[in-house]
Amino acid sequence: MSSPLRRALAAGLLALATAGATLTVTATAAQAVVLPNNFKSVGYMPSWAGNVNTIQYNKLTHINYAFVLPNNDGSLRAVENPSKLSSLVSQAHANNVKVSIAVGGWNDGNDSAFEALAANSGSRTTFVNNLVNFVNQYNLDGVDMDWEYPDPGASANNYTALMTQLGSAMHSRGKLLTAAVVSEGYSVDGVQPAVFNQVDWLNIMAYDGGSPHSNYDWSINSVNLWKARGLPASKAVLGIPFYSRPGYYTYSALVALDPANANRDCTTAGGAQQCYNGVPTVKRKTQWALANAGGVMNWELSQDTTGSTSLVSAMYDTIM
């Protein structure tokens, strides 16, 4: 090979190598929104409310689409608004945000399908296989199990068996397995410590309790309860409500009534006192989670405002 040719080839290879290095850096940076210390900001997006075009993707790490429901035999019911889910996935992935399917939910307190399918190894396997197929079909990043709630005893044993099988199926495919869990009370023991090893993290639903609703101390105690049971801090994600109790008013509706409500935790609406989490409390909870937990979660994204009163922004600004 002549010397000029050799030089040209070497220059070409160097250019390729440099381009390759640049490409590698870009690809790595684009894997996911990364917050300090791998901290997570998780938001639920319901099938029945909210617009995927208005989500502040650049301030979230993970979004859970709610819900797909199981049947007793481990089959899945048709997901609501599949085109919305597809649009959510494409927009989230374009912004380096991961999307999981949330399975179950409150469902008017009816968890009979979970109880039935988890009690039998055949229907457990069917359920796991159906979720693997669902995740592949919609190009999802994982599953968020929202069985509300397995009870202590046989139900808890079946939940552990189910989560062990599902964890293995997801993790072997490079997918996530998370779960939403109750904040306090009897059902806490429905999730055995053996499950902690199977999940990437637990979304602790620290709301619908405490007086006033979901106050700071009560919420922190909810997370500490799980940590005391052996859940690593990095797998404890603090759930924060974007709505009030006892009346269910969305945070955005309360701010629309009076912009000053953004900085309060209680206000009068519908002739009664409604309590929720305003910007200062959300920032304070996020600050605590940064030091003592693995992330923050919200229920749910459609209930937030945009602009300076946004709770997703309050979380993000505190984290950054």
N, C-alpha and C positions, 0 to 999 in steps of 0.2 A: 504494500500500500504506500503510495507516495506521501511525502511529508505534508504538503498542503491538505491532502485529503484526510490524513490522520488528524491534522489540526482542526479541520472543519467538523470531523466526526466528534472529536473531543468537545469542541465548543457546543455542538448540537446536544450531546449527552449532558453536558453541564447545564444547558438551558432547560432540558427536560427535567433534570434533577431539581433544579431551582423551582421550576413550575410545580413539580410534584410536591415539593416542600410547602410551597405556598398553598396549594390545594389542600394538603393535609391539615394545615393550620386552620384554614377556613372551615373545612368539614368538621373538625373537632369543636371549634367554637360554636358551630351551629347545632350541636347535638341537643342542647336544651337550655332554657333560661336557667342560669346558675346564680343563686343568691349566696351570700356569704355562708360558709360552713355547711353548704348543701342544704340550707334551710328551705322549707317548702311553703308555698302559698297555694293552697288548693281551693278551688271553687266548684260548687255544684251548678250545673245548668239543667233545669228541668225541661222535659219534652213539651210541656204545656204552657210555658211562659218564657218571655225574654227573646231577644234577637241576637243571634250569634255575631252579627255585624257590629254590635256596640260593645262587645266584651273588650276589656283592657288587657289584651293578651300579653303585652310587654311587662305587666305587673304580676303575672301569675306563673307558676311552674307546672301545675297540673289542673285539669278540668275533668270532673266526673259527670257523665251524661246520665240523667235520672228519668226513668228507670226502665230496666227490662224485668219482667216478672216470670217466675218459674211455674210449672205445673207439677202436680204430685209425682209424675213419672220421670221428672228430670228434663222434660222438654221445655222449651222457652216459648212464651207468648210473643206474638209479633211486637216489635219495638214501635213505640209511637213516634210519628214524625221522622221516619228514616232519612228523608232528604235533609232535615235539619241536622241530624247526627253527622251525615256525610259532609255537609258544609262546615260544621264545627271542626271536624277532624282536619279538613284541608286548610282551614284558616289557622287553627292552632298549630299544626305542623309547620306551616309557613312562618310562624312566629316562634318556633322552637319550644312549643308547649305540648306536653303529653296529655293524651285523652284516654280515660278508662270508662268502661261501662259500669254504672252502679246497678246492682242486682237486688231487687226487693223493694225496700223502703217501708214506710209505715203501713201502707195498704189497709187503712182502717183497723189496724191491730190484728189483721188476719195473717198469721204466719204458717197456716196449716200445710201449704205446699212445701215449705222448707222442712217442716217437721217430718212430712211423709217421705220426701226424696232423700233426706239425709239418713233416714233410718235403715236404708237398704243399700247394700254395696252395688247392686246392679243399677239402681236409679241414680246413685252418686256418680258412677262412671258415665252414665248417659248425660247427666247434667254437666260434668266437667268437659266431656267431649263437645257438647253443644256450645259451651262458652268458648272453648278453643276455636271452634268454627266461626262463632260470632265475632270474636276478636280479629280473626283473619279476614273475614268478609268486609269489615268496616275499617280495616287497617288501624286498629286500636293499639294502645300501649299497655293495656292490662285490664284488670277486673277489680272493682271495689265492692266487696260483699256487704250488703245491707240487710241481713236477716235481723229483723226487729221483733223479738229477741229470742235467742236460744235460752232455755231455762237450765238452772243447775240440775245435774243428774244425767239421765239417759240422753236428753236433748243436747246437753253440753258435750257428752262423749261423741255423739254423732256429728256435731259441729266441728270438733277437733279432727275427726276422721275426714270430713269433707274438705276442711281447710288444708289439711296435710296433702291430700290428693290434688287439690286445686293449686296449691303452692308449687308442688312438683311440676305440674303441667305448665304453669305460667313461667316459672323461673328457668326451666329447661329450654324454653323458647325465647328467653331474654325479655319476658314481659313482667309487669308488676302485679303483685297481689296486695291489696290493702283491704281494710274493713272499717265500717262505721260501727261504733260501739256506744252503749248507754253510758251516761255520766256518773250514775250512782245507783244504789239500791240493790234489790234482790238479783236482778238480771246480770249484774257485773260478773257473778260467778258462773254465768252461762258461757263465758269465754274463758277457757282454762289457760293457765300460763303456757302450756304446750303450744298454743296457737301463736305465741309471740315470735317463735323461731320461724314460723311459716310465712309471716307477712313482712312486707317492706316497712309498713307503719300502720298505726291505727288512727282513724279519724274519730276523736273523742267528742261526742255530741254534747258539749257543755252548754246546753240550753234547755228550755222548757222546765227549768227548775230554779231554785234559789228565790229569795225575796229581798229586794226587787229582782225581777226576772234576769237570770244569767249575769248576776253582779260579779264584780272582780274577784272577791274572796272565794265565793262559791265555785266559780269556774276554775280557779287555780287549784282548789281542793279536789276537784274532779280529776284533774290530770295527776295530781300527787297520789290520789287513790290508786290509779293504774300503775304508776311508778313503784308504789309500795308493794304491789303484787308481782313486781319483777319486770315490768315493761321498761326496756332501755329508754332513756331520755330522747335519744335520736329517733325512736319509733313512736314517740308520743306527739300527736298533732292536735293542737287545741282548737276545737270548733267554736265559732263565733256566730251568733244569729244576726241576720239582717232584717229582723222583724220584731214585733212587740208581743207581749202577753200582758193581761189575759186575753184581750182582743187581738186577733192576728192582723196587725197593720204593718205593711211593708215599711222599711226605713225610708224609701223614696217618697211614699205617700205622706209620712209624718213630716218630712222636710218640706214637702210641697204645702202642707198646712201652715207651717211656720219655719222659715229658714233657720231660726235660732234653735230649733229642735236638733239640728246636727250636733250641737255641743251639749246636749242634755242626755240623760238616761231615762227620764220619765216625762210624760206630758199628758194633757187631757185630750182624748179623742173619743168620739162616740159617747160622750157623757160620762166617761170613766177614766181613771188613771191607767195609762198604758206605759209599760216599761220595756226598754230595749237597750242597745249599746250605741251611744253616740261616738263621735270622733275621738274625744279624749280617752274614753274607756277602751276603745279598740286599740289605740296607740299604746296604752298602758299594758293591756293584755299581750300585745305583740312584743313589747319590750321584755316582758316576763318570759314569754316563750323563747325569745332569742337566747336568753341565758339558761333556760331550764327545760327546753323541749326541742322537738325536731321541726316544728313548723306551725302554721296557722291554717285553718280551714274555714270556709263560710258556707252557710245555707241562707240564701242562695243568690247567684249573680244577678238575676233579673230584678232583685229587690233593692239594688244599690242605685245611687245617683251617679251622675257624671260630674266632672269639674271638682271644685275645691272641697265639696262636702263628701266626696266618694270615700266609702269605707275601704274598698280595695286599695285606693291610693293611700289612705291613712296607714294601712298595713305596710305597703311597699315603701313609703317614705320613712317609716320607722326602721324597717329592715336595712335600708340603704344608708 
